[in-house]
Amino acid sequence: MPAALERARSGTGEEPGTWAPQVAEAAGLPAAAGLGPATFFADLAAPRGERHVRVCTATACFAARGGRHLAEVERALGVTAGAVDEAGATSLQTVHCLGYCYAGPAALDGTLPLTGPDLADQLGGRTEPRTPGIPVADTTGAPVLLAGIVGGQDAWEVWRAAVTGLRPDDVQKETAASGLRGRGGAGFPVAAKWAAAAGKPGAVVVANGDEGDPGSYADRLLMEEDPERVLTGLALACFACGAGRGIVLVRSEYPRAMAQLRWAVARATEAGDLAPSVGAAGPRPFVEIVEGAGSYVSGEETALIARLEGARGCARPRPPYPTDHGLWDAPTVVNNVETLAAIPWIVAHGGASYARRGVPDETGTKLVCLSERFARPGAYEVELGTPVGEIVTRFGGGLKEGRELVALQIGGPLGGFLAGTALDVPLTTAALAEHDAALGHAGMVAFDAGTDPYELLRHIWEFAADESCGACSPCRVGTRRGLELAQDRGGPGETYERMARLMGEASLCAFGRRVPAAVRSLARAYGPALEGWDR
């Protein structure tokens, strides 16, 4: 159904109501089965012209130009966001992150990325398109995630040695010994998730490449520059779980990552490292690449599964857990791309070696992404427990032009904020939680004195309202009410504390539960400027 909807969308500029029901009817389904996802996912619902431009309005691009770049792009293209020009030639869609946070603001002109403060001039044809690669550095001396990118190591050699010389239990035991936790935000122990699905008939492993946290581009880096490591990690996870099938879900905003992974799958299949079909799968799994359709909340594992099944990308209640009843009711393990990219190193060097990295309760390394405001933006592999202040000053070089760091966002829009003067915090989930922040993907977006704190507050609530899937009323209503309050530029009022508590305790998934904590940390970072929002 998703592929059929995308084909139908690409052939018309009409609203979903004119073509989605026919797609559902052709599949023998009611109209709602087509209208539901077609009106939910931004890529399907957004109007399309012959030239379709997606412009990033997420946090790092907002910080780069104070949000002014959108109006500049609209003037350059002669079309407003969310519309098609009168000739039907050009359409403009706003999106929440394209993964170019180190060089924003950014846009995709079709599949061509463009970045920089002169973004409007590039789109208008007045200057040449400019797309710098991701600056990358290892700070550990023995990279895990960057082992292929900066060290030139072939991850498939690890897979070939494992599949011929190890048992699934061996891979699982080494992963358990490593202490590796999921790098997508929840931080669940990887080996425990694998154990919950291992040995169950029809098990599936899904690599979550739907990296949507504004400020992070770690998964894009890995998928584009070392897709073999991602696929090797997925194959090892399938091997450990006894799964004959693996799936990689890639954001549609990452067209090059999609192409690189498909190329890498074709090469691995030809070389015999992956199976050519589900029926031929054994120790070597069959792997397919699936494109997302534009939804932040669909990165949550149950929402991602719903999207793969062709439904709206809404979170589902748990239990049942995906490891019992997941994709098409099969036992399903969902690990994010960065998590899987660590597995080849763990298998090659041993879980105990990995466990000696980082800190005792949070082992290993992490890719940290620094935004465009830093003097040295880019992706840095660091050991967990590294002080945030060291990352900001020693690796990032502080802010451009010696500007003062006022606030630092960590872990995406629902992660949290630290004051620029309060960065003596270890990069761990536990330490950041004490400051109402979260590790998440560990993207770091810097804000200087040029950012209006109320505009930033409005930006966070606007993101939350736009991306809420609407499946539960605490999040659906709360995010919209929060945006209304933020737009008034006044105090939140007496009822806000109760609303925030309801969102934090009763929302269906972490998206709604994290919004109040993120806003609270923002208010604390800015102090009196956002008085009343720290509740």
C-alpha positions in Angstrom: 0.0 0.0 0.0 2.7 2.7 0.8 4.5 2.1 -2.5 1.2 2.2 -4.4 0.2 5.5 -2.6 3.6 7.0 -3.5 3.2 6.0 -7.1 -0.3 7.6 -7.2 1.0 10.7 -5.5 3.9 11.2 -8.0 1.5 11.2 -10.9 -0.7 14.0 -9.8 -0.8 17.4 -8.0 -4.3 16.8 -6.7 -5.3 16.4 -3.0 -5.2 12.8 -1.5 -9.0 12.6 -1.5 -9.0 12.4 -5.3 -6.6 9.5 -5.7 -6.0 7.7 -2.4 -9.4 5.9 -2.3 -8.8 4.4 -5.7 -5.5 3.0 -4.5 -7.3 1.3 -1.6 -10.0 0.0 -3.8 -7.5 -1.6 -6.2 -6.1 -3.4 -3.2 -9.5 -4.6 -2.1 -9.6 -2.3 0.9 -12.0 0.4 2.1 -11.3 4.0 1.2 -10.1 4.8 4.7 -7.1 2.4 4.2 -5.8 4.8 1.5 -7.0 8.1 2.9 -5.6 7.4 6.4 -1.9 7.2 5.5 -2.3 9.6 2.5 -3.5 12.4 4.7 -1.1 11.6 7.6 2.3 11.5 6.0 3.7 14.8 4.9 5.2 13.4 1.7 1.8 12.1 0.5 -0.4 15.0 1.8 1.8 17.9 0.6 0.9 19.5 -2.8 3.4 18.7 -5.5 4.5 20.7 -8.5 6.8 19.6 -11.3 9.6 21.0 -9.2 9.2 20.1 -5.5 11.4 21.9 -2.9 11.6 20.8 0.7 13.0 23.5 3.0 14.2 22.7 6.5 12.6 24.7 9.3 13.9 22.5 12.2 15.8 23.7 15.2 19.4 23.9 13.8 18.2 25.8 10.6 16.0 28.0 12.8 19.1 28.9 14.9 21.2 29.6 11.9 19.0 32.4 10.5 16.4 33.0 13.3 13.8 31.3 11.0 14.1 34.1 8.4 15.2 31.8 5.6 11.7 30.5 5.0 10.4 33.9 3.9 13.4 34.4 1.8 12.9 31.1 0.0 9.2 31.8 -0.5 10.1 35.1 -2.2 12.8 33.5 -4.4 10.5 30.7 -5.6 7.3 32.8 -5.8 5.3 30.3 -3.8 4.3 30.0 -0.2 5.0 27.0 2.0 2.4 24.2 1.6 1.3 25.4 -1.8 1.9 25.1 -5.6 2.4 28.2 -7.8 -0.3 29.2 -10.2 1.3 27.4 -13.1 1.6 24.1 -11.1 5.4 24.2 -11.8 6.8 24.7 -8.3 5.7 23.5 -4.9 7.3 24.3 -1.5 7.1 22.0 1.6 8.5 22.7 5.0 10.1 19.7 6.8 11.6 19.1 10.2 15.2 18.3 9.5 17.1 17.2 6.4 20.2 16.2 8.3 22.4 19.1 7.2 22.4 20.7 10.7 26.2 21.4 10.4 25.7 23.7 7.4 22.1 25.0 7.6 19.8 26.4 6.6 19.1 23.6 4.1 16.7 22.5 1.4 16.2 19.6 -1.0 15.5 20.7 -4.6 14.1 17.4 -5.8 16.9 15.2 -4.5 19.6 17.9 -4.7 20.6 19.2 -1.3 21.5 22.9 -0.9 22.9 24.6 2.2 24.1 27.9 3.6 22.9 31.4 4.5 22.4 32.3 0.8 20.0 29.3 0.4 17.3 31.5 -1.3 19.9 32.7 -3.9 20.8 29.1 -4.6 17.2 28.0 -5.1 16.6 31.1 -7.2 19.5 30.3 -9.5 21.5 33.4 -8.5 24.4 31.4 -7.0 25.7 27.8 -7.5 24.3 25.0 -5.3 26.5 24.2 -2.3 26.5 21.1 -0.2 29.5 20.4 2.0 30.1 16.9 3.3 29.8 16.1 7.0 33.0 16.9 8.9 34.0 13.8 10.9 36.4 13.2 13.7 37.2 10.4 16.2 38.2 11.6 19.7 38.7 8.1 21.2 41.7 6.8 19.4 40.0 3.5 18.7 36.7 4.3 16.8 33.8 1.9 17.0 31.2 3.6 14.8 33.7 5.4 12.6 35.9 2.3 12.2 35.1 2.1 8.5 34.9 5.9 7.7 38.1 7.0 9.3 39.8 3.6 9.7 38.9 1.9 6.4 37.8 -1.4 8.1 35.6 -3.8 6.1 32.6 -4.7 8.3 31.7 -7.7 6.1 34.9 -9.5 7.1 33.4 -9.6 10.6 30.2 -11.0 9.3 31.9 -13.7 7.3 33.9 -14.8 10.3 30.9 -14.8 12.5 28.5 -16.7 10.3 31.1 -19.5 9.7 32.7 -19.6 13.2 30.2 -18.5 15.8 26.8 -19.5 17.0 23.9 -17.1 17.4 24.3 -17.5 21.2 27.9 -16.3 20.9 26.8 -13.0 19.2 24.1 -12.5 21.8 26.5 -13.2 24.7 29.1 -10.7 23.5 26.4 -8.1 22.9 25.1 -8.7 26.5 28.7 -8.4 27.9 29.2 -5.1 26.1 26.3 -3.4 27.9 25.2 -1.8 24.6 22.0 0.1 24.9 19.9 1.5 22.1 21.1 4.7 20.6 17.7 5.9 19.3 16.6 7.5 22.6 15.0 4.9 24.8 18.3 3.3 25.8 16.9 -0.2 26.2 19.6 -3.0 26.6 20.1 -4.4 23.1 20.8 -8.0 24.1 17.6 -8.1 26.3 15.5 -7.0 23.3 17.1 -9.7 21.1 16.5 -12.3 23.7 12.8 -11.5 23.9 12.5 -12.4 20.1 15.2 -15.0 19.7 13.9 -18.4 18.6 10.4 -17.3 17.8 9.2 -18.4 14.4 9.1 -15.7 11.7 11.1 -13.1 13.6 12.1 -9.9 11.8 14.7 -7.3 12.6 14.1 -3.7 11.6 16.9 -1.1 11.3 15.3 2.2 12.2 16.9 4.8 9.9 14.1 7.3 10.4 16.4 9.7 12.2 14.2 12.8 12.7 15.7 14.6 15.7 16.6 18.0 14.5 20.3 18.5 15.2 21.3 15.0 14.5 22.8 13.5 11.3 24.7 10.5 12.7 22.5 7.9 11.1 22.7 9.8 7.7 26.5 9.8 8.0 26.6 6.0 8.6 24.1 5.1 6.0 25.7 7.3 3.3 29.4 6.8 4.1 29.5 3.2 5.5 26.3 1.4 4.6 28.2 -1.9 4.8 28.6 -1.4 8.5 24.9 -0.8 9.0 24.0 -3.9 7.0 26.6 -6.0 8.8 25.1 -5.0 12.1 21.7 -5.8 10.8 22.8 -9.2 9.6 24.4 -10.0 12.9 21.3 -9.0 14.8 19.2 -11.3 12.5 21.7 -14.1 13.1 21.5 -13.6 16.9 17.7 -13.5 16.8 17.3 -16.3 14.3 15.5 -13.9 12.0 15.6 -14.6 8.2 14.4 -11.1 7.2 15.8 -7.7 7.9 14.3 -4.3 6.9 15.9 -0.9 6.8 13.5 2.0 7.0 15.1 5.2 5.7 13.7 8.7 5.9 12.6 10.0 2.5 14.5 13.2 3.4 17.7 11.1 3.0 17.7 10.2 -0.8 21.5 9.6 -0.9 21.3 7.3 2.1 18.6 5.3 0.3 20.6 5.0 -2.8 23.8 3.9 -1.0 22.0 1.3 1.0 20.3 -0.2 -2.0 23.6 -0.3 -3.8 25.3 -2.0 -0.8 22.5 -4.6 -0.5 22.8 -5.4 -4.2 26.6 -5.9 -3.8 26.2 -8.0 -0.6 23.6 -10.2 -2.2 25.8 -10.7 -5.3 28.7 -11.6 -3.0 26.6 -14.1 -1.1 26.6 -12.2 2.2 22.9 -11.6 2.1 20.1 -13.9 0.8 18.4 -13.1 -2.5 14.9 -13.8 -1.2 13.0 -14.6 2.0 12.7 -18.2 0.8 16.5 -18.5 0.4 17.2 -17.0 3.8 19.1 -19.0 6.5 21.9 -17.8 8.6 22.3 -15.2 5.9 19.1 -13.0 6.0 17.2 -11.4 3.2 17.3 -7.6 3.6 15.1 -4.9 1.9 15.2 -1.1 2.0 12.0 0.8 2.6 11.5 4.5 2.2 9.7 6.6 4.8 7.1 9.2 4.0 7.7 12.2 6.2 6.7 11.9 9.9 8.8 12.4 13.0 6.8 10.4 15.4 7.0 7.4 13.0 10.5 6.9 14.3 8.9 5.5 17.5 9.1 1.7 17.1 5.3 0.9 17.2 4.5 3.8 14.9 7.3 2.7 12.6 5.8 -0.8 12.4 2.4 0.7 11.7 3.9 2.7 8.8 5.6 -0.5 7.4 2.2 -2.2 7.4 0.7 0.7 5.4 -1.2 2.4 8.1 -1.0 5.8 9.7 2.3 6.2 11.6 0.6 6.3 15.1 2.1 4.9 18.3 0.4 1.8 19.6 -0.2 0.8 23.3 2.2 -1.6 24.8 1.8 -4.5 25.7 1.8 -6.3 23.5 5.4 -5.5 22.8 6.8 -5.8 19.2 9.1 -8.6 20.2 5.9 -10.7 20.8 3.5 -9.1 18.2 5.2 -6.7 15.8 5.3 -6.3 12.0 2.4 -8.3 10.6 2.0 -9.8 14.0 5.5 -11.4 13.8 8.1 -11.1 16.6 10.0 -7.9 15.7 13.1 -6.3 17.0 13.6 -2.6 16.2 17.2 -1.2 16.6 18.3 2.2 15.3 21.1 2.5 12.7 23.8 3.7 15.1 23.0 0.9 17.5 23.5 -1.7 14.8 26.7 0.0 13.5 28.3 -0.8 16.9 27.7 -4.6 16.6 30.5 -5.5 14.2 33.1 -3.9 16.5 31.7 -5.7 19.5 31.7 -9.1 17.7 35.3 -8.5 16.4 36.8 -7.2 19.7 34.6 -8.8 22.3 31.9 -7.4 24.6 34.3 -6.9 27.5 36.5 -4.6 25.4 33.4 -2.5 24.5 32.3 -2.4 28.2 35.6 -0.8 29.2 34.6 2.2 27.1 32.4 4.9 28.5 31.2 4.7 32.1 30.2 1.5 34.0 26.4 1.9 33.7 26.5 3.4 30.2 29.2 1.8 28.2 30.7 2.5 24.8 30.9 5.4 22.4 28.4 7.8 20.8 28.3 9.9 17.7 27.7 13.6 18.8 26.6 16.0 16.1 27.3 19.7 16.5 25.2 22.3 14.7 26.1 25.2 12.3 26.6 27.7 15.1 29.7 26.0 16.4 33.2 27.1 15.2 33.9 23.4 14.2 30.5 21.8 13.4 30.5 18.1 12.5 30.1 14.6 13.8 32.4 13.5 16.6 32.7 10.0 18.1 33.2 10.3 21.9 33.1 8.0 24.8 29.9 8.2 26.9 30.7 10.2 30.1 32.7 12.9 28.3 31.7 16.2 29.8 29.4 18.2 27.6 31.5 21.3 28.2 34.6 19.5 26.7 32.6 18.6 23.6 31.4 22.2 23.2 34.8 23.9 23.8 37.5 21.4 22.9 35.9 19.6 20.0 33.4 22.2 18.8 35.7 25.2 19.4 32.9 27.1 21.1 30.7 29.3 18.9 31.5 31.0 15.6 33.1 34.4 15.8 33.6 34.0 19.6 29.9 34.5 20.3 28.5 33.6 23.7 26.7 30.3 24.1 23.4 31.1 25.8 21.6 27.8 25.6 22.5 24.3 24.3 19.9 21.8 23.1 20.8 18.1 23.4 19.0 15.1 22.0 16.5 16.8 19.6 13.4 19.0 20.2 12.2 16.6 22.9 15.6 16.2 24.5 16.3 19.2 26.6 18.3 22.4 27.1 21.3 23.4 29.2 22.3 26.9 30.0 25.6 27.9 28.3 27.1 28.4 31.8 26.1 25.0 33.1 27.8 22.5 30.9 29.7 20.5 33.5 27.5 17.5 32.9 28.7 14.1 31.7 27.2 12.9 28.4 25.1 10.1 29.9 21.4 9.5 30.0 21.3 9.5 33.8 23.3 12.8 34.2 21.3 14.6 31.6 18.0 13.4 33.1 18.9 15.3 36.3 18.7 18.5 34.3 15.4 17.6 32.5 17.4 16.8 29.4 17.8 13.6 27.4 20.6 12.0 25.4 18.5 11.0 22.5 20.6 11.0 19.3 23.0 13.4 21.0 22.6 16.2 18.5 23.7 19.5 19.9 22.2 22.7 18.7 23.8 26.0 20.0 21.9 29.2 20.5 23.6 32.6 20.9 22.2 36.0 22.1 20.7 36.5 18.6 17.9 34.0 19.4 14.7 35.4 21.0 13.9 32.9 23.8 10.1 33.3 23.2 10.6 32.6 19.5 12.5 29.4 20.4 9.7 28.5 22.9 7.2 28.9 20.2 9.3 26.9 17.8 9.4 23.9 20.2 5.7 23.9 20.7 5.0 24.4 17.0 7.2 21.3 16.2 5.3 19.3 18.9 1.9 20.3 17.5 2.9 19.6 13.9 4.4 16.2 14.6 2.0 14.8 17.2 0.3 11.8 15.6 -3.0 12.6 17.3 -3.5 9.1 18.7 -4.0 10.2 22.3 -5.7 13.3 23.5 -3.1 14.4 26.1 -0.5 15.0 23.4 -2.9 16.0 20.6 -4.7 18.6 22.7 -1.8 19.5 24.9 0.7 20.4 22.1 -1.9 22.7 20.4 -2.8 24.4 23.7 0.9 24.8 24.5 1.5 26.5 21.1 -1.4 28.9 21.7 0.0 29.9 25.1 3.5 30.3 23.6 2.2 32.5 20.8 0.8 34.9 23.4 4.3 35.7 24.6 3.0 35.8 28.1 3.1 33.5 31.1 1.5 30.1 30.7 -1.2 30.7 33.2 -2.6 28.8 36.1 -3.8 25.7 34.2 -0.5 25.0 32.4 1.1 23.0 35.3 -1.9 20.6 35.3 -1.8 20.3 31.5 1.9 19.6 31.5 1.6 17.0 34.2 -1.2 15.3 32.2 0.9 15.2 29.1 3.9 13.9 31.0 2.0 11.1 32.7 -0.8 10.1 30.3 0.6 10.5 26.7 0.7 7.2 24.8 4.4 7.4 23.8 7.5 9.3 24.8 6.8 12.0 22.3 4.0 13.6 24.3 5.6 12.7 27.6 8.8 14.5 26.8 7.4 17.8 25.6 6.8 19.3 29.1 10.2 18.3 30.3 11.9 19.8 27.2 10.0 23.1 27.7 10.9 23.1 31.4 14.6 22.7 30.7 14.4 25.5 28.1 12.8 27.8 30.7 15.5 27.0 33.2 18.3 27.6 30.7 16.9 31.1 29.9 15.9 31.9 33.5 13.7 35.0 34.0 13.2 35.5 30.3 10.8 32.5 30.3 9.4 32.9 33.8 6.5 30.5 34.5 7.4 27.9 31.9 9.7 26.0 34.3 6.8 24.0 35.9 
